[in-house]
Amino acid sequence: MRKIFAVICTIITIFVLKETVNIFITDEVEIVKQRSIFIVIALSIAIPLIILSLWLWKPRNNQNQQKQR
């Protein structure tokens, strides 16, 4: 179940990163007007998703699981 959630989270993270890069490099007038707020919003979404994706792909420590049992 954890790997399925990791895959879904990674796909969402890749999409968010693509949109974040788009905000930085776009020339669209509407986005350029409010670029600073869009950057803050995009990074506040992207950074936690990156951390979550990395945490989900990190292998579990089996020693801790055996001690709890």
C-alpha positions in Angstrom: 0.0 0.0 0.0 2.9 2.4 0.8 4.4 1.9 -2.6 1.1 2.7 -4.4 0.8 5.9 -2.4 4.5 6.7 -3.2 3.9 6.3 -6.9 0.7 8.5 -6.8 2.5 11.1 -4.7 5.5 11.1 -7.0 3.3 11.6 -10.1 1.6 14.5 -8.4 4.9 15.9 -7.4 6.3 15.8 -10.9 3.2 17.6 -12.2 3.6 20.3 -9.5 7.3 20.7 -10.3 6.5 21.1 -14.0 4.0 23.9 -13.2 6.4 25.5 -10.7 9.1 25.7 -13.4 6.4 27.1 -15.8 5.7 29.9 -13.4 9.4 30.8 -13.3 9.9 30.9 -17.1 6.6 31.9 -18.5 6.0 35.2 -20.3 2.2 35.3 -20.0 1.0 38.7 -18.9 -1.4 37.5 -16.2 1.2 35.3 -14.5 4.0 37.9 -14.8 1.8 40.5 -13.0 1.4 38.2 -9.9 4.6 36.2 -10.3 5.8 36.8 -6.7 2.6 35.4 -5.1 2.5 32.5 -7.5 6.1 31.6 -6.7 5.3 31.5 -2.9 2.2 29.4 -3.5 4.0 27.0 -5.9 6.9 26.5 -3.5 4.7 26.1 -0.5 3.0 23.2 -2.3 6.1 21.7 -4.1 8.5 21.5 -1.1 6.2 19.5 1.2 5.3 17.2 -1.7 9.0 16.6 -2.5 9.7 15.8 1.2 6.6 13.5 1.3 7.7 11.6 -1.9 11.2 11.1 -0.6 10.0 9.9 2.8 7.6 7.4 1.1 10.4 6.0 -1.1 12.8 5.6 1.9 13.0 2.0 2.9 11.6 1.1 6.3 14.0 0.2 9.0 13.2 -3.5 9.8 15.1 -3.5 13.1 12.7 -0.9 14.6 9.7 -3.0 13.4 11.1 -6.1 15.0 11.7 -4.4 18.4 8.1 -3.1 18.5 6.7 -6.7 18.1 
